[in-house]
Amino acid sequence: MTAIDHDKEFSGVLESLNKAGMKINYCKVQATVDKITETLSEGPIAIHFSGHGLRGHKTPNSVKLSPLIPQTQGYLVLEDKNGQAQYIRDSHLKDIIESSTKPEFVFVASCHSQFAGNIFH
């Protein structure tokens, strides 16, 4: 998978908000299951996820999914404690979101992420 320039994207978000005259409090964290769960438990108004998304049947050859993972589900690619890819499937994401207060605004910047938007809806 190609690297994502998170700093550049984040700077663009802040610049757009500043141009609109909006001031916000924000927290920028590594995308792990624990951090997403913790962040959602704090009741944020908005979430912006920037990362990779996969659809099982369109997985690039360079990414090997476990044979135990259904090939037709959507996945967001998070990180584990060691910085390695952790594939979070739609049903797991739904469980995390349903156990917290949903934000008013969610922006998911990744390929094949419609499933994530539908879960937050």
N, C-alpha and C positions, 0 to 999 in steps of 0.2 A: 504494500500500500504506500502511496505517496505521502510525504509529510505535509501537514497542514500548518500554515503560519498563523497560529492562534493569536500571537501578539498583534500582528497586522490587522486581523479581523476584529479583535477587541478594540484596538485603537480606532478603527473605523466606526464601530458602534458608539463609542464615547464621543467622537467628533460629531457624528450626526445628532446625537442628543444635545450636545453643547450648541450646535447651530440652531437647533429648535428652541433653545433657551431653557432646556430641561436640566435640572440637577438631580442626580440619583445617588443613593447609597448602593454600593455593589460589593459583591464578594466573588472573586475569581478563584475557582478550585479545580483540581485535577478531576477528571471524570472517572470516578470509581463508583461502584454500587453504594458503598458506605457514604461517600460524600454526597451523592445525589439524594440518598435517603435522608441524611442529616439536613441538607439544605431544604428539602421539601418539608421537613418537620418544623422548620422555622417559619413557615407560612409566607414565602416570598410572593410578591405581586407578579413578578416575571421571572422566567428562566430562559437563558439562551444557551443552547448546546451546539458546539461546533466540533464535529468529529466525523468519523466514517460510519456509514450504514451499509448493510448488505442485505440482499435477498438470497436466501439459501440456494435457489436454483441458478442464480447468476453470480455465484461466488467466483472470483478470479482464481486462476490455477495456482497462484502464489499463496493463496490462503487455504489452509487445510482445516476443514471443520471436522469435529469428532463425528464418527458414524452414528453416535447416539443423538446428535442434533438433527431435527427434521430439516430437510433441505428446502422446504417450501415456506418457511417462516421468515419474517423480517428480523433483523438484528441491528442494534447499535453496537459499535465497537468501543468499549470502555477500556480502562486499564486496571490491572490488579495491583496489589501492593508492591510488586516488583517492576512495574512499568510495562508488563507484557499485555498483549491483547486479551481482553475478556469479552466474549460475545454474549450480550444480554438480549434474549429473545422477547418477542412482543408480550407473551403471557407473564414473564417475570417483571417487565416494565410496568405492566398493568397492575400487578400486585403491589409494587412500590407506590405507585400513584394513588391507588385506592386506599392505601393506609395513611394518607396524608391529605392536607387541604390542597386542592388544585389551584395553581397560580391563575391569575386572570389572563396572562399573556404568555405564550410559549413559542419560541422560535427554535426550530431544529434545523441546523444547517448541515445536512449530510445527504449522501445519495440514498435512494430507496427508503426514505424516512416517512412516507405517508402514513404507515402503520402507527408510528409514534405520535404524529399529529392527531390521528383518529382516537388514540387512547387518551390523550389530554383533553380532547373535545368534550 
